[in-house]
Amino acid sequence: MRHLNLDQLRTLVTIADLGTFAAASQALHLAPPTVSLHIRELEQRLGASLLERSSRGAVPTAAGTLLVERGRQLLKDADDAEEQVRRSAHGLAGKVSLATSTGVLVYLLPHVLARLAERAPEIDVEVSILGSIETVARLRAGTLDLGIVALPQPSEPDLVLGPWRRDLMLAFIPPGWEAPEVVTPDWMAARPMVANGSSTLTQKLILGWFARAGLQPRTRIELNYNEAIKSLVSAGYGAAVLPAEWVPEGAPALGPDGMPLAHSPSNMPMQLRPLDPPLPRELALAHRPEGRLDAATRQVLETLRGFASSM
């Protein structure tokens, strides 16, 4: 059995709205015989008269009125579906899953999402807080579209790792401690530390910084929540090394060398110092090859890249 033809249905609705076959023919840019054929085939398919014709025009019958009412919604749904597919194909709509760390989510990602909302407000980004190792695993399994991960990462044949940001790690020091202008591994190794979990890439990066000086840190406690680490630093429990995005609100801006551009306010909950030698933390955008990404995911990826290049 043949289904309703949307073109024929649109012709019926247009006649009902405009009142004559001639007006519908002009509005739809169809020849008058084509308009008549649409209605005739529609009536034959449904086995019902849909229009009452007279010298003054045409009005829907009871059956025609019912079909016109339902037809309006069907045509609207069809138009909406067509527009959504078109917008999705151009990267203007869709759903994208992205995973990143807490710090990136809190301090960097809101700026990216604000830009995306201006460019493509109908793209929904579902954000998960995951470590870099789990993010890569989910990308490999195909349950994630994009990830922001810390480097280095092992080579993955089906994944692309593109550089995104390069930030300096900083020393976070309790407010009551006497601290040098620049913190070295020797100075830090002689003091208690609050550290990230040993399985995290951030902590492996920090351990490598100490190891290159032939040292190991004096870790008092390991946590995987940087806000808690900052609270313990403020309480004098130990110092920490954290990425620059965890700098407290109200702290002076940092120069490219990690040095504060002004003195910290006296009410700052901790002291901030650059490291010597510097310790960069590199972040990458992880995803499947771009040829396998849908348009919405490519749009988010381009927005992330644009944000990094503007910083």
C-alpha positions as CSV (number, residue, x, y, z in Angstrom):
1,M,0.0,0.0,0.0
2,R,1.4,3.4,-0.9
3,H,1.7,6.0,1.8
4,L,0.6,9.6,1.8
5,N,2.5,11.8,-0.6
6,L,3.8,14.9,1.2
7,D,3.6,17.0,-2.0
8,Q,0.0,16.0,-2.5
9,L,-0.7,16.7,1.1
10,R,0.9,20.2,0.9
11,T,-1.3,20.9,-2.2
12,L,-4.5,20.0,-0.2
13,V,-3.5,22.2,2.7
14,T,-2.6,25.1,0.4
15,I,-6.0,24.9,-1.4
16,A,-7.7,24.9,2.0
17,D,-5.8,28.0,3.1
18,L,-6.2,30.0,-0.2
19,G,-9.6,28.8,-1.3
20,T,-9.0,28.0,-4.9
21,F,-7.0,25.7,-7.1
22,A,-5.7,28.6,-9.1
23,A,-4.3,30.4,-6.0
24,A,-2.7,27.1,-4.8
25,S,-1.2,26.6,-8.3
26,Q,0.4,30.0,-8.1
27,A,1.6,29.7,-4.5
28,L,3.2,26.3,-5.1
29,H,4.6,27.1,-8.5
30,L,2.8,24.2,-10.0
31,A,0.8,23.9,-13.3
32,P,-3.0,23.8,-12.7
33,P,-3.2,20.2,-14.1
34,T,-0.6,19.1,-11.6
35,V,-2.6,20.6,-8.7
36,S,-5.8,18.8,-9.9
37,L,-3.8,15.5,-10.3
38,H,-2.5,15.8,-6.7
39,I,-6.0,16.1,-5.3
40,R,-7.4,13.4,-7.6
41,E,-4.7,10.9,-6.6
42,L,-5.0,11.7,-3.0
43,E,-8.8,11.2,-3.0
44,Q,-8.4,7.9,-4.9
45,R,-5.8,6.7,-2.4
46,L,-8.0,7.5,0.6
47,G,-11.3,6.6,-1.0
48,A,-12.9,9.8,0.1
49,S,-13.9,13.2,-1.3
50,L,-11.6,15.8,0.2
51,L,-12.8,19.1,-1.4
52,E,-16.2,20.5,-2.4
53,R,-15.7,22.5,-5.6
54,S,-17.9,25.4,-6.7
55,S,-17.7,28.4,-8.9
56,R,-16.5,30.4,-5.9
57,G,-13.6,28.0,-5.1
58,A,-13.0,24.9,-3.0
59,V,-13.6,24.1,0.6
60,P,-12.7,20.9,2.5
61,T,-15.2,18.2,3.2
62,A,-15.4,16.7,6.7
63,A,-12.8,14.1,5.6
64,G,-10.8,16.9,4.0
65,T,-10.9,19.0,7.1
66,L,-9.6,16.1,9.2
67,L,-6.8,15.5,6.8
68,V,-5.9,19.2,6.6
69,E,-5.6,19.4,10.4
70,R,-3.5,16.3,10.7
71,G,-1.6,17.2,7.5
72,R,-0.4,20.5,8.9
73,Q,1.4,18.7,11.7
74,L,2.8,16.1,9.3
75,L,4.2,18.8,7.0
76,K,5.7,20.7,10.0
77,D,7.3,17.5,11.3
78,A,8.7,16.8,7.8
79,D,10.1,20.3,7.4
80,D,11.6,20.2,10.9
81,A,13.3,16.9,10.2
82,E,14.7,18.2,6.9
83,E,16.0,21.3,8.6
84,Q,17.6,19.3,11.5
85,V,19.3,17.0,9.0
86,R,20.6,20.0,7.0
87,R,21.9,21.7,10.2
88,S,23.4,18.5,11.4
89,A,25.2,18.0,8.1
90,H,26.7,21.4,8.4
91,G,27.8,21.0,12.0
92,L,25.1,23.3,13.4
93,A,23.2,20.7,15.4
94,G,23.8,17.4,17.1
95,K,25.1,15.8,20.3
96,V,28.8,15.5,21.2
97,S,30.4,13.6,24.1
98,L,33.6,15.1,25.6
99,A,35.7,14.0,28.5
100,T,38.3,16.1,30.4
101,S,39.8,16.8,33.8
102,T,38.1,18.8,36.6
103,G,40.5,21.7,36.2
104,V,39.8,22.1,32.4
105,L,36.1,21.7,33.0
106,V,36.0,24.4,35.7
107,Y,38.4,26.9,34.4
108,L,38.8,26.5,30.6
109,L,35.8,24.7,29.1
110,P,33.2,27.3,30.0
111,H,34.9,29.7,27.6
112,V,34.9,27.1,24.9
113,L,31.2,26.3,25.4
114,A,30.3,30.0,25.3
115,R,32.0,30.4,21.9
116,L,30.3,27.2,20.7
117,A,26.9,28.5,21.8
118,E,27.4,31.6,19.7
119,R,28.4,29.6,16.6
120,A,26.1,26.6,16.9
121,P,23.6,26.8,19.7
122,E,21.8,23.6,18.8
123,I,24.9,21.4,19.5
124,D,24.7,19.8,22.9
125,V,28.0,18.9,24.5
126,E,27.8,16.1,27.2
127,V,30.9,16.5,29.4
128,S,32.3,13.7,31.6
129,I,35.1,14.2,34.1
130,L,37.6,11.5,33.4
131,G,41.3,10.9,33.7
132,S,43.4,10.8,30.6
133,I,43.9,7.1,30.6
134,E,40.2,6.3,30.9
135,T,39.4,9.0,28.3
136,V,41.7,7.3,25.7
137,A,40.2,3.9,26.5
138,R,36.6,5.2,25.9
139,L,37.7,6.9,22.7
140,R,39.2,3.6,21.5
141,A,36.0,1.8,22.4
142,G,33.9,4.3,20.5
143,T,31.8,5.5,23.5
144,L,33.3,9.0,23.4
145,D,33.6,11.6,20.7
146,L,36.4,13.9,22.0
147,G,38.8,14.0,24.9
148,I,41.2,16.6,26.4
149,V,44.1,14.6,27.7
150,A,47.5,15.2,29.3
151,L,50.6,14.2,27.4
152,P,52.5,12.0,26.9
153,Q,50.2,9.3,25.7
154,P,51.1,6.0,24.0
155,S,50.6,6.0,20.3
156,E,47.1,4.7,19.2
157,P,46.7,3.7,15.6
158,D,43.0,4.8,15.4
159,L,43.3,8.0,17.5
160,V,44.6,11.4,16.7
161,L,46.4,13.4,19.4
162,G,46.7,17.1,18.5
163,P,48.4,19.6,20.8
164,W,46.0,22.0,22.5
165,R,47.6,23.9,25.4
166,R,50.9,24.1,27.1
167,D,50.7,25.5,30.6
168,L,53.4,25.8,33.3
169,M,53.0,23.9,36.5
170,L,53.3,26.1,39.6
171,A,54.3,25.6,43.3
172,F,51.4,26.2,45.7
173,I,52.9,27.0,49.1
174,P,51.2,27.5,52.5
175,P,50.9,31.2,53.4
176,G,53.1,31.0,56.5
177,W,56.1,29.4,54.9
178,E,59.2,31.2,53.9
179,A,59.5,30.6,50.2
180,P,62.1,31.5,47.6
181,E,61.1,33.5,44.4
182,V,61.6,30.3,42.4
183,V,61.1,26.8,43.7
184,T,63.6,24.1,42.8
185,P,63.3,20.3,43.3
186,D,65.8,20.5,46.1
187,W,63.7,23.1,48.0
188,M,60.5,21.2,47.5
189,A,61.9,17.7,48.3
190,A,62.9,19.0,51.7
191,R,59.3,19.9,52.6
192,P,56.1,17.9,53.0
193,M,53.8,17.7,49.9
194,V,50.2,17.1,49.1
195,A,50.1,15.3,45.8
196,N,47.9,13.9,43.1
197,G,47.3,10.1,43.0
198,S,50.3,8.2,41.8
199,S,48.4,6.7,38.9
200,T,47.6,10.1,37.4
201,L,49.7,11.6,34.5
202,T,50.0,14.8,36.4
203,Q,51.7,13.1,39.3
204,K,53.9,11.1,36.9
205,L,55.0,14.4,35.4
206,I,55.8,15.8,38.8
207,L,57.7,12.7,39.8
208,G,59.8,13.0,36.7
209,W,60.7,16.6,37.6
210,F,62.1,15.4,40.9
211,A,63.7,12.3,39.4
212,R,65.7,14.4,36.9
213,A,67.3,16.1,39.9
214,G,67.9,12.7,41.6
215,L,65.2,13.3,44.2
216,Q,61.9,12.0,45.5
217,P,59.1,14.1,47.0
218,R,58.0,13.8,50.7
219,T,54.4,13.1,50.0
220,R,52.2,13.3,53.1
221,I,48.9,12.5,51.4
222,E,47.7,11.7,47.9
223,L,44.4,13.0,46.6
224,N,42.7,13.1,43.2
225,Y,40.7,16.3,43.9
226,N,42.7,19.5,43.4
227,E,40.4,21.7,45.3
228,A,41.0,19.5,48.4
229,I,44.7,19.7,47.7
230,K,44.5,23.5,47.7
231,S,42.6,23.5,50.9
232,L,45.3,21.4,52.6
233,V,48.0,23.8,51.2
234,S,46.1,26.8,52.7
235,A,45.9,25.0,56.0
236,G,49.7,24.5,56.0
237,Y,49.6,20.7,55.6
238,G,52.0,20.8,52.8
239,A,53.0,22.3,49.5
240,A,51.8,21.1,46.1
241,V,52.6,21.4,42.4
242,L,49.5,22.0,40.3
243,P,48.6,23.2,36.8
244,A,48.3,27.0,36.3
245,E,44.5,26.8,35.9
246,W,44.1,26.0,39.6
247,V,45.5,29.5,40.6
248,P,43.0,30.9,43.2
249,E,40.6,33.7,42.3
250,G,42.1,37.1,43.0
251,A,45.7,35.9,42.4
252,P,47.9,38.2,40.2
253,A,48.2,37.3,36.6
254,L,51.2,35.2,35.5
255,G,53.7,36.0,32.9
256,P,54.9,33.5,30.3
257,D,57.6,32.4,32.6
258,G,55.1,31.6,35.4
259,M,56.2,34.6,37.5
260,P,53.4,36.6,39.0
261,L,53.1,40.0,37.4
262,A,52.3,41.6,40.8
263,H,52.7,40.8,44.5
264,S,50.0,38.5,45.9
265,P,47.4,40.2,48.1
266,S,48.0,39.7,51.8
267,N,44.8,37.8,52.1
268,M,45.7,35.2,49.5
269,P,45.2,31.6,50.9
270,M,48.5,30.5,49.5
271,Q,51.7,31.6,47.8
272,L,52.4,30.9,44.2
273,R,55.9,30.3,42.8
274,P,57.3,29.3,39.4
275,L,59.4,26.1,39.2
276,D,63.0,25.9,38.2
277,P,63.5,24.1,35.9
278,P,60.1,25.0,34.4
279,L,57.7,22.1,34.2
280,P,55.2,22.4,31.4
281,R,52.0,20.4,31.3
282,E,50.8,19.7,27.8
283,L,47.2,19.0,26.9
284,A,46.1,17.4,23.6
285,L,42.8,17.0,21.8
286,A,42.1,13.3,21.3
287,H,39.7,12.0,18.7
288,R,39.2,9.5,15.9
289,P,40.5,10.5,12.5
290,E,38.5,13.6,11.2
291,G,37.2,11.7,8.2
292,R,35.2,9.5,10.7
293,L,33.8,12.4,12.8
294,D,30.3,13.7,12.2
295,A,29.8,17.4,11.4
296,A,28.8,18.4,15.0
297,T,31.9,16.8,16.5
298,R,34.1,18.6,13.9
299,Q,32.5,21.9,14.9
300,V,33.3,21.3,18.6
301,L,36.8,20.3,17.6
302,E,37.3,23.5,15.6
303,T,36.0,25.6,18.4
304,L,38.4,24.0,20.8
305,R,41.3,24.7,18.4
306,G,40.2,28.2,17.9
307,F,40.1,28.8,21.7
308,A,43.7,27.5,22.1
309,S,45.0,29.7,19.3
310,S,43.4,32.8,20.8
311,M,45.1,32.4,24.2
